Amino acid sequence: MTQAPDIVIIGSGIGGATIAAGLAGSGARITILERGERLPDTPEARSYRSIFVDGHFRPKETWRETDGTEFNPGNFYYVGGNSKLFGAVLLRYRSQDFTEMQHLGGVSPAWPFPYEELEPWYGKAEHLFEARGRLGEDPTEPVHSTPYPHAAVPDEPVIARVRAELKAQGLHPATLPLGVDIDAWLGGGRTPWDGFPNTGKGKKDAETASLEVALKDPNIELVTSAHVDTLEAGRDGRIEAIHYTHRGERKRLVAKLVILSAGAINSAAILLRSGEGKGLANRSDQVGRNFMNHNCSAMLAINPFKRNDSIYQKTLMVNDYYLSGGRDNLPLGNVQLLGKINSDILRANAPRYAPRFALDFMAGHAVDWYMMTEDLPNPESRIMVDGKGIIMQWRRSNMEALSGLENKMREHFKAAGYPVVLSQAFDKRTPSHQCGTVCMGLDPATSVLDPWCRAWDHSNLYVVDGGFLPTSAAVNPALTIAAQALRVADHLVKTGLSS
Ligand SMILES: Cc1cc2nc3c(=O)[nH]c(=O)nc-3n(C[C@H](O)[C@H](O)[C@H](O)COP(=O)(O)OP(=O)(O)OC[C@H]3O[C@@H](n4cnc5c(N)ncnc54)[C@H](O)[C@@H]3O)c2cc1C
């Protein structure tokens, strides 16, 4: 592209690539600056050991806690962002998630608009990501005005049996909506896809779904290895330039419109590092605050007399305790299958002295579940920066919901014939469902973005990654981020891409 772009998008993950897809064909000249490179197709991409023990795909980066403790985050910098390794669960927030809701640990605030506003965009996002699902099984399912574009991924035999066992207890196990063409995926290797990097073999992620559409437009270009450092604002409050480092060279790019989508944590960090004092877009002092990440645990339901020979496993969820079931009948959360674990994954999380045969036996007889409960917004749960470093002060909330959900499901799994049930919570090293940090809202004094994801303080700056989410709900976030990105793209086109 020889002329200066009209729009610069920072980050090619779910938010950035999907807004680019929504803007394709608009005539706007768009440059996407992406810090990572395309994920290479190497044998490590299907190796449990390389991924989960050696951390082959993890970044060579450390973040810090406020007490100075360093950790290596599972935050992935590739074209397509975190979605390259995602579980491809394409769930909509439930309609109640858009309203104020009392939880065990406090109140989850209302969104600035109701579910109905996002509903058509959810349908378009499901279409873009070629979602495979089945309606009518889940009691919490919100209204869908369009069906899933493809039939559901089938349960493997063991999982079909688990579905029947849970149904027999009066639960409503439902099919997980997924962005996976299972034959194409298994053609690339007989592994699960959850946590496995996608090298273009059947998983629909930000690169293989959204970016592929966007880059068909000759006006849209992708620049990789372009690490955005700061934004520069003019006296009138407009963002005048983007400063980035491209293969070691410092560069400055000017555009009429800037769409930040570096992920909830990195977008907050870029804003906090920019400008002077409190950073940019931060008149409200809310940038970096209200960091949320779901409270999750892995739960292994083990029957020592039944092998689980599933390959991918991840086709079921249970939402019977999503809206009720806790103390005072308050909400607990979502339960869904993990991708099938093996002994390498257990080894990465077990004491070093755990014998191999014991881990093999456990993995071979476990059905592996993922418990997910809502993390509530809290201004003291925040991302901060120290020069180039990122400091995470995650104040987890609503933990009673996680233990309540584990207790309920432990009883169900035991009643279904799994006498041994083990669980382990995910911690800060897994910021997979990061959100908040630049929440949208109706009041510039208490939010960073308006309901179209435009910064209250800068008329030509938008943020469309998970940072805009005012609540984490208790379902996987990617489809909601994609739906909002498409909604914002449509708004930009209808308003003449003006700022
Ligand atoms: C292992 C795993 C499993 C998951 N499973 C699911 C699932 O099943 N369903 C679901 O809904 N969600 C899942 N998620 C979460 C989902 O992937 C994220 O919610 C989603 O990718 C967030 O989109 P985003 O646009 O906010 O950020 P990302 O998709 O992470 O995109 C951010 C992009 O910005 C780039 N970037 C960062 N900093 C800079 C910079 N300074 N300059 C330039 N570029 C930059 C990054 O490289 C990246 O490409 C999972 C995540 C992980 C890690």
The ligand as an SDF file (V2000), in Angstrom:
LIG
                    3D

 53 58  0  0  0  0  0  0  0  0999 V2000
   -5.9220  -21.9370   25.2200 C   0  0  0  0  0  0  0  0  0  0  0  0
   -7.1030  -21.0250   24.9960 C   0  0  0  0  0  0  0  0  0  0  0  0
   -8.3610  -21.5620   24.7930 C   0  0  0  0  0  0  0  0  0  0  0  0
   -9.4560  -20.7200   24.5740 C   0  0  0  0  0  0  0  0  0  0  0  0
  -10.6670  -21.2640   24.2520 N   0  0  0  0  0  0  0  0  0  0  0  0
  -11.6990  -20.4540   23.9310 C   0  0  0  0  0  0  0  0  0  0  0  0
  -12.9260  -20.9920   23.4480 C   0  0  0  0  0  0  0  0  0  0  0  0
  -13.0880  -22.1930   23.2890 O   0  0  0  0  0  0  0  0  0  0  0  0
  -13.9250  -20.1230   23.1440 N   0  0  0  0  0  0  0  0  0  0  0  0
  -13.7910  -18.7760   23.3230 C   0  0  0  0  0  0  0  0  0  0  0  0
  -14.7650  -18.0520   23.0990 O   0  0  0  0  0  0  0  0  0  0  0  0
  -12.6430  -18.2490   23.7550 N   0  0  0  0  0  0  0  0  0  0  0  0
  -11.5930  -19.0490   24.0310 C   0  0  0  0  0  0  0  0  0  0  0  0
  -10.3960  -18.5050   24.3990 N   0  0  0  0  0  0  0  0  0  0  0  0
  -10.3190  -17.0530   24.5180 C   0  0  0  0  0  0  0  0  0  0  0  0
  -10.2170  -16.3680   23.1540 C   0  0  0  0  0  0  0  0  0  0  0  0
   -9.1470  -16.8900   22.4180 O   0  0  0  0  0  0  0  0  0  0  0  0
  -10.0600  -14.8850   23.4090 C   0  0  0  0  0  0  0  0  0  0  0  0
  -11.1960  -14.4390   24.1400 O   0  0  0  0  0  0  0  0  0  0  0  0
   -9.9690  -14.0700   22.1380 C   0  0  0  0  0  0  0  0  0  0  0  0
   -8.9300  -14.5040   21.3170 O   0  0  0  0  0  0  0  0  0  0  0  0
   -9.7760  -12.6220   22.5320 C   0  0  0  0  0  0  0  0  0  0  0  0
   -9.7960  -11.8250   21.3750 O   0  0  0  0  0  0  0  0  0  0  0  0
   -9.0620  -10.4150   21.4080 P   0  0  0  0  0  0  0  0  0  0  0  0
   -9.2880   -9.7720   20.1060 O   0  0  0  0  0  0  0  0  0  0  0  0
   -9.4730   -9.7150   22.6570 O   0  0  0  0  0  0  0  0  0  0  0  0
   -7.5130  -10.7720   21.6280 O   0  0  0  0  0  0  0  0  0  0  0  0
   -6.5750  -11.7550   20.8220 P   0  0  0  0  0  0  0  0  0  0  0  0
   -7.3870  -12.6860   20.0040 O   0  0  0  0  0  0  0  0  0  0  0  0
   -5.6020  -12.3550   21.7540 O   0  0  0  0  0  0  0  0  0  0  0  0
   -5.7980  -10.7910   19.8320 O   0  0  0  0  0  0  0  0  0  0  0  0
   -4.8570   -9.8290   20.2270 C   0  0  0  0  0  0  0  0  0  0  0  0
   -3.8750   -9.6550   19.0790 C   0  0  0  0  0  0  0  0  0  0  0  0
   -3.0860   -8.4990   19.2910 O   0  0  0  0  0  0  0  0  0  0  0  0
   -1.7170   -8.8030   19.0420 C   0  0  0  0  0  0  0  0  0  0  0  0
   -0.9280   -7.8650   19.8330 N   0  0  0  0  0  0  0  0  0  0  0  0
   -0.7640   -7.8480   21.1770 C   0  0  0  0  0  0  0  0  0  0  0  0
    0.0120   -6.8170   21.5320 N   0  0  0  0  0  0  0  0  0  0  0  0
    0.3250   -6.1550   20.3930 C   0  0  0  0  0  0  0  0  0  0  0  0
    1.1090   -4.9980   20.1150 C   0  0  0  0  0  0  0  0  0  0  0  0
    1.7130   -4.3170   21.1000 N   0  0  0  0  0  0  0  0  0  0  0  0
    1.2480   -4.5960   18.8270 N   0  0  0  0  0  0  0  0  0  0  0  0
    0.6460   -5.2900   17.8100 C   0  0  0  0  0  0  0  0  0  0  0  0
   -0.1110   -6.3970   18.0270 N   0  0  0  0  0  0  0  0  0  0  0  0
   -0.2680   -6.8080   19.3040 C   0  0  0  0  0  0  0  0  0  0  0  0
   -1.5790  -10.2520   19.4580 C   0  0  0  0  0  0  0  0  0  0  0  0
   -0.4590  -10.8780   18.8900 O   0  0  0  0  0  0  0  0  0  0  0  0
   -2.9040  -10.8190   18.9570 C   0  0  0  0  0  0  0  0  0  0  0  0
   -2.8260  -11.2340   17.6160 O   0  0  0  0  0  0  0  0  0  0  0  0
   -9.2860  -19.3100   24.6120 C   0  0  0  0  0  0  0  0  0  0  0  0
   -8.0120  -18.7720   24.8220 C   0  0  0  0  0  0  0  0  0  0  0  0
   -6.9280  -19.6100   25.0050 C   0  0  0  0  0  0  0  0  0  0  0  0
   -5.5690  -19.0010   25.2180 C   0  0  0  0  0  0  0  0  0  0  0  0
  1  2  1  0
  2  3  1  0
  2 52  2  0
  3  4  2  0
  4  5  1  0
  4 50  1  0
  5  6  2  0
  6  7  1  0
  6 13  1  0
  7  8  2  0
  7  9  1  0
  9 10  1  0
 10 11  2  0
 10 12  1  0
 12 13  2  0
 13 14  1  0
 14 15  1  0
 14 50  1  0
 15 16  1  0
 16 17  1  0
 16 18  1  0
 18 19  1  0
 18 20  1  0
 20 21  1  0
 20 22  1  0
 22 23  1  0
 23 24  1  0
 24 25  2  0
 24 26  1  0
 24 27  1  0
 27 28  1  0
 28 29  2  0
 28 30  1  0
 28 31  1  0
 31 32  1  0
 32 33  1  0
 33 34  1  0
 33 48  1  0
 34 35  1  0
 35 36  1  0
 35 46  1  0
 36 37  1  0
 36 45  1  0
 37 38  2  0
 38 39  1  0
 39 40  1  0
 39 45  2  0
 40 41  1  0
 40 42  2  0
 42 43  1  0
 43 44  2  0
 44 45  1  0
 46 47  1  0
 46 48  1  0
 48 49  1  0
 50 51  2  0
 51 52  1  0
 52 53  1  0
M  END
$$$$
